Every structure is written in structure tokens, then in C-alpha cells.
Amino acid sequence: MKTLDKIPTGKIERASQLVKTGIKVGGNYVAYYGEKIVNPTLNRDKLNENNAEDIYDGLKNLKGSALKVAQMLSMDKSIMPQAYVDKFSLSQFSVPPLSAPLVRKTFKKYLGKYPEEIYDSFTPDAMNAASIGQVHKATKDGKNFAVKIQYPGVADSISSDLALVKPFAIRMFNIKGKDSDKYFKEVEDKLLEETDYVLELKQSIDVSEWCSNIQNLRFPKYYPEYSSEKILTMEWIQGEHLSEFTSHNTDRIKGDKIGQAMWDFYMYQMHYLKQVHADPHPGNFLIDNQNNLVAIDFGCIKQVPEEFYVPYFELAKPEIINNPELFNAKLYELEILRLDDSKEEIVYFTKIFYDLLSLFTKPFHGAFFDFSDEDFFGKIAQMGEDFAKDSQLRKMNGNRGSKHFLYINRTFFGLYNLLHDLKARIDTKSFEKYIS
């Protein structure tokens, strides 16, 4: 794979790269509509493939928050065309890595030594490369290590990257009003946290200790003495990325075992720790040779404040959803309905969120849920398509919900998709034994 000797870090450099990508995408549309005149039956599959290819090629050399956005979008299988999901999912663990000289330079700057001075052996080529950092394999005193190295300039470019995408996001999600800044600030703060490897080291050690009793769940050991703000060293655990495992697994018992560990892990965090690993994509989980789930990345941890937690999970209860007065009160508590809403907006968004929550909270309505249920995921996909086509929705004020929805909803959406990939049948109350 081609390696990178330099990553654009300046605002103008990065903006220029995005403009070039935009020009390519524009050209794809011109070609598509030209062919459409000759062949009216032409569908958008080829257009989607070309656009996904060009957008990904532009973002993968920028890395950082620009590529992180692609990674987040790849989790949204029910809304995005498959061509985008397939291409953007590469950002989870397979992008062009830094060159060996740039890796050595990073070590010297942040640990004061070159990698060969710290470890007995160190692979010059990255084993995996993602949006914020890449992983190398090393050995020392007979132990195998995974060494994560952050790309240069990632933290410095986050604010400027978000400023570039903000106008498009406002238009895409129909966000209006001054308080839209709270959503962008939430994303910026979380992305900045992900670039702080000192914080990630602490979070990794804490979560692995707190969740150590959960059955069929493993964590690597971490090594502070070989870590810094841009380098993180942990135990190397041999295994497959979750997406690789699900691509060939046909054993439902294995899928159930791994899925149950994942569900218990997330529910224990959410209901007991009141904080959660908010980046559930396949690149952050391995399956070892004993079919245990291995959680390997804790850069994105979302705290769940009590004032959000209580009404959020009350809305998962059918007796609340189906009581109009209580349901309405919870929508105001969670800022889904606003005091300045018109009567039309109140009626419209109450109906939308009733339909959405009645469907999306089904896994919480009983003691068992089968995440292989194609009907459930088909309805979620259909709802996404309906929202995308809803002309009335585009006329409404899109500022809906507490800022905490951004990462909590992302967490559950990602979790559901991973469990669906595993075709896992889940005991939804199993996590309670770890709390008691």
C-alpha cells in the first residue's frame, strides 16, 4: 500500500483538497445526466460508486476529522447507498499509512527515542491504519505489543475541518438558529478528546478494570511507560476484526456468544457507569481464537448525565410511549419539542418521534431480542428513506434534541448494526447480574 510522507495540516491546503474532490463529484453528475439522456433507464448505482470512490480518495489523504466523518457515515447502513458504506468502511482500519521516516520522527518527538531504541523489534510498516492513527506491531522481552501512533497535525486541523463542513451540515440537516453551535461544539470536543492519547490511556485502563467481570469479553493490557500524548502502547491480541469474522461465520452459537458479550458490555456502561464507548464500529473490536470479544479503542467515551439518562430511557418504555401526556413531557425534557415551536411543528414532530421510538426501542420491550430480524432492520431502513423524501421535514426547524443525542444515538445505531452483522440473539436483561 502507498505510504504518506506528509499530511496537509493548513486550513488552505485542506480546503483545496476538498474543493478538488467537489469538482470530481460534479463531473460525475455531469457524466451521469449525459448518459441518462441517452439511456433513461439508467440507475444511480454507477454514480454512487464513482462519487464514493472520489470522496474517499480525497478524504483518506487528509485523515483526521475529515476521514472520521466518513467512518461515522459508514455505520449508517440503513440510509446511505451501499457503495458509500462499502468504500467509507475502509476508513475504519485500512487507509494509506504514514511512511517509516515520519513514524520514526514522531517517536523521537514524543518519546525522546526512536522505536528501535525502545522495543526489541518494531515493524516499519503499519499493520492497520485508520482516521486518527495507525498501528504497528512491536516486541520487547518476549511480549507482543500493538503501538498506535497518531497522525501529525490531526488535533490542530479539527476546528478548521468542522468550519469547512458546517455550512453543508446545516443545509443537509436543516439546522436553524443560533443554538445550532451546541451540536458542532459537541462533535469538536469529542474529536479533540480522541486525539489525546494520555486521556485515552486512562480511559482504557479504567474501562478494562470496571468491565473485567463481563463474560466472554477481553481487553488488552496497557503500558504507560511506552506511551505519550501521541503514542499508545498496548498488548497485541491476535484476532480478526469483527467485520472479517462476520463475513465468514455461519455458527449462530458463536454469534450469540459474542453478541451477548457486546450487549452486556454496552448496557453495563450505560446503566451503571453512566458513560459509554461511543464509537462502536467493526474496527474497534476483535474476535480472538476462543471467540471472545476484544474491545481495543477507548478514545471516544461519552459521559451520560443523569438529566439526560432518565428521560431517554423512560422513552424506551411502551407505557410512556403510548401515554400521550407522559410522552409529550419527555419530548420537552429532551429538547425534541421546543417552547418556540408552532402548533404545526408540535403535531409533526410528536408524530415523527412516536413512530421512530416505537420502532427503535423494540429491543428494550422484552427479555429477548433477535438482531437477525430482517423485518426490524428493513423498517428502520424504510423510515430513513421516508425521512429523506419528506418535503415537509425540510421546512421545519431541524434543531431537535439535546446535544447528548448525537453520540448516544450514534452508539445505539452502531451497536444495533454490529449485533445484526453477528445475527445475535440477545438476553436483554443479562447485564443486570454484573450490576447486582
N, C-alpha and C positions, 0 to 999 in steps of 0.2 A: 504493500500500500504506500502511496505517496506520503512523504512526511512534510511538515511545515517548518520553515526556518524563521518565520515571522508571522505574527497575528496583528491585523490592523487594530490599533487601540485609540487613535484620534477620532474625534467626532466627524470630521470631514471625510477621513478615509472610510469610516464605516458607513456613513451616509452615501458615499459614492458607490460602494459595493451594493447597497440596497437599491439605488437608482438603476444600476446596470441590470440587476435582477428584474426590476419592474419593467424595463424595456424589453427584456426577453419574453416575459409573460405577455406583454402587449402584443408582441409579434406572434405569439402562439394563438391569440384570439383572432388576429387578422387572418392568419392561415386557416383557422377553423371555419370562420364565417365565409371565407372564399370557397372552401371545399363544400360548405353547406349549400351554397347557391347551386353548385353542380349536382350535389347528392343530398337532397332534402331529408333522406332517411338517416343521415349520419348522426350518431350519438356523441356524447361528450367524453367518452372513455379515453380516447387518444389525447384530447385536450387536457384532461385531468392528469394523465400520465406525464405529458410534456411540462405542464405547469409545476407539478410536484417535483419533477427532476430538476428544473431550473431554480425553483425556490430553495430546495435542499442544497443544491450545489453552491448557491450564493451564501446560505447561512452557515454551512459546515466550515468554511474558512474564516468566518467571523468568530465562531464559537461563542462562549459566554451566554448572556441573557437572550440574545437573538436566537441561538440554537436551542436554548432551554424552552423557549416558546414553542418551537417545533416539537420538542419532546413532549410537552404538555398536551399539544394538539393531537399527537399520535395516540393518546389514551382515549380520545373521543371517538370510538369506533361507530357509534350509533348515528353520528351526524355527518362526519367527514366522508367524502368519497374514498373508496378503498385504496386508490392509487396514492392518496396523500398519507393514509395510515401506514401503508407498506413502506413508503420512502422515509417519512418522518420518524418512524420507529427505529431506523438505523441510528438516530441521534442518541439512543439510549445506551449504546455501547460500541458503536462501530463508525467512527469518523476519522479523518486524517489526523494522525498523531503528531506531536512535536518531534523535531529531529533530535538525534542524540546530543549534538553540541548544545542545543538550547536546554535540554534536560540537565546536563552537567552544570550549565551556568546557573540554573535555578537552584540546584543543590548547594553550590558554592555560596550563593547569596543568602539562602535561608537556613542552612545548617552549618555553614562555615567550612564544609569539606565536600569533595567530590564523592559520588556514590561508591566508587571502588575503595575509598578510604574508610567508609562506614560499614559496608557489607562484605562478606566473603565473595559473593558473586552478585551481579546485577545485570539483567537483560537490557541491552541498549535500545531494543525495540519494545514499544508498548504492547502489552497483552490485550488491553481494551482501551478505547478512547471514547469519551462522551462529551457532554456540552460544556462542563466546567473544568474537568480534569481527566487525566489518563492514568492507567495502572500499569506498573512494571512488576516483574517478579524478582525477588532477591533472596539470598540465603545468608545466614550467619549462625555459627555454632550449631550446625545441623538442623536449624529451623528454617522453614519456608515463610517468606513474607510477601504480602501484597503492598506495594508502595504507590500511593496516589499522589500525583503531582498536579498542582493547579496551573492552568494556562496563564501566561503573563498578561497583565492588564485587564483581566476579567472584571474584577471589582470596580476598577476605575471607569469602565465603559457602561455600567449598568444604568446609571441615571440618563446618560445621553441616548442609549438604545431605547429606553422606555419613552423618552421625549419624542423620538422619531416615530414610534408605533402608536403613540397616544391618539393622534388625530384619526387614524384608521380604526382604532378600537372604539372610539367614541361614536363613529359613524356606524360601525358594524353592530354594536350592541345598543345603539340608540340612547346613549347616556347623555343626560342633560343636567344643567345646573352646576353650581359651584361645588357641591359636596361630592362630585364625581372624583375629586382628588383623593378621597379616602381609599378608594379601590386601588388606584395606582400606587399610593404610598404603601399599602399592604403588600403588594407584589414586590415593590422595590426593597422594602425591609426584609422580606423573606429571601430574596435573591442575594442581598448583601450578607445575610446570615450564612447562606450556603457557601460563600467564599471565605468564611472564617474557619479555618481548619482547627484552630485552638478550641473554638466553640463546638465544632463537630466532634472532636476527640472527647470532650467532656460529655456531650450528649450520647455518644456511642457507648462509653463506659457505663453511664448511668442507666440507660435503657436496657443494656445487656444484663446488668445486675438486677434491675427491677423485674425483668421478664424471664429470668433464668429458669423458673419452675414450670413454664408452659411446655407441655408435652410436644415432642417432635419438632422443636424449634431450637436453632443453634445460632450463636453469634461468634464472630472471630474475636480473638484476644487482641488488645491494642497496646502499642508500645510508645508511650510519651517520649522516651529518651531518643527515639528516632523520628520524631515528629516536630512540626513547627506550624506557623500560620499558613504556609503554602504546601506543606508536605505532611502526609499522614501515613504512618506505617502500622499495618495490622497483620494478623496471622493469615497465611494463604490457605484457603479451604478449597479443595478440589471439588468441582461440581459443574453442572450445566446451568446456564441462565434459564429462568422459568419458561421463557418462550421456546427455547430449544427443547426442553423437557416435554411441554405440551404438544409440540409438533409431531412427536412420535409415540407418546404414551397412549396405550389403549386399556390400561388396567384401572378400572373405576375405583378399586380399593385404594390404590396409591394416590389417585386424585383426591379422594375423600380425606385421606390421612393428611396430606399436605394442605388441602383447603381448610380443614378444621384447625390446623395449627395457625394458619394465616388469620382466620376469623377470630379465634381466641386471642391472638396477639393484638389485633386491632381493637376488639371490644374491651379488652383489659386496659389498654392505653386510654381509650376514650372514656370509659365509665369509672375507672379507678384512678389512673394517673392524671386525668384531665389534660392530657397532651397527647399528640399523635404524630407518628411518622406520616407526613403529608405528601409523600412522593411515591405512591405505590405503582411503579411500572416494572416490567419484567427484568430490566437491567439491574434493579436493586435487590433481586432475590436469586439465590442459587438453590439447586436441589442436589444434595450430596449423595454418595453411593449407598446410603441407608434410607434414602427417600425422606430425609429430614429437610425442612425449610430452613434456609440460611439467610438472615437479613444482614445486608452488608453496607448500607449507606444511611447515615443519620444526619445529613446536612440540613434537611428541611423538617424541622419539628414545629408543629403548630400548637400553641397553648390554647386551651378551650375554657374561656371564662365562664363562671357559674351562671351569669345573667344571660348568656347565650345557650349554654348547655341545657338548662332546664326547659325553656320553651321549644328548643329544637327537637328534643327527644319526646316531649309531650305531643308534638305534631306527628310522631310515628305511631301514636295510639289511635285505633279506629274510633274509640269512644270520643276522642277530641275532634278528629277529622269530621265525624258525622254529626257533631253538635255545632250548628251554625254560630251560636253566640260565643262558645269557647274557641272555635276555630278562628273566628274573626279577631278575637282578643289576642291570640297568639301571633297572628299575622302582623298586628301592630307592634307587639313586643319585639318581633324580629325585623322590623322596619320594611317588611314586604308591602304593607299598606302604610301610607303617609297621611299626616294630618292635612296636607295641602292637596290631596287627591280630589278630583272631581267625582261626582256620583258615578259617572260612566267608568272612570278608572277603577273605582272600588268594586263595582259589579264585575268588570272584566278580569281584574287580577285575582279576585276571590275565586272566580270560576277556574281560571288557569291553574292556580296553585292547589285547588281542591283536586282537580284531575291529576296533576303532577304528583302530589303527595299520596293520593290514594293508590297510585301505581308504584311509585319509587320506594315506599316504605313497606311493601309487602313482605320482604324478608323478616321484618320485625313483628309480624302479626301472629306468628305461631312458634312452636318449639322446633320446627324443622323447615328447611327450605332447600330446594333443589336448584342449584345455579346452572344446571344444564338446560333449564326450561327455555326452549326457543321462543315460546309464545310470550313470555315475560320480556325478553330482550327485544323481540320483534315489536312489541307495543311501545317500548322505550324509543326504539328507532323511528317508529311511525310518528310518535309525539314530537320528536326532534324535527322531522320533515314538515309536520304541520306548523310548527312554530316558525320555521324558515320561510314558509309560504304565506304566513298570516300578515296581510297588509295592515290590518288594524293594529297589530303589535308595534309596527314601525311608527305609528302615530303617537304612541303613548310614551310617557317619560320612563326611560329604561333604568333609572336609579332605583333598584329594588333590592332590599335586603341588607342586613348588617354586613360589614366588611369581612366578618368571620366566615360568611358563606363561601367565599372564594376558595379557601383551602380545605374547608371541611367537606363541601360538596365535591371538590376535586378528589379528596381522599376516598369518599364512598363510591364515586363513579369509577375510579381506578380499581378499588377493591372488588367491586361487582364484576368488572371485566376480567380480572385475574381469576376469580373464582369460576367464572363462566368458561374461561380457557381450560381450567382444570376439570371442568364438568363435576364440580364438587357438590356433594350432598351434605348439608351442614346441620348440626345440632346448634341452634341459635342461642341456647342457654348454657352451653358447656363452659364458657369463660367464667361464669359465676363461681365455680368451685375454686378458682385461683384467688378471687377476691375474699371469699369467706375463710 
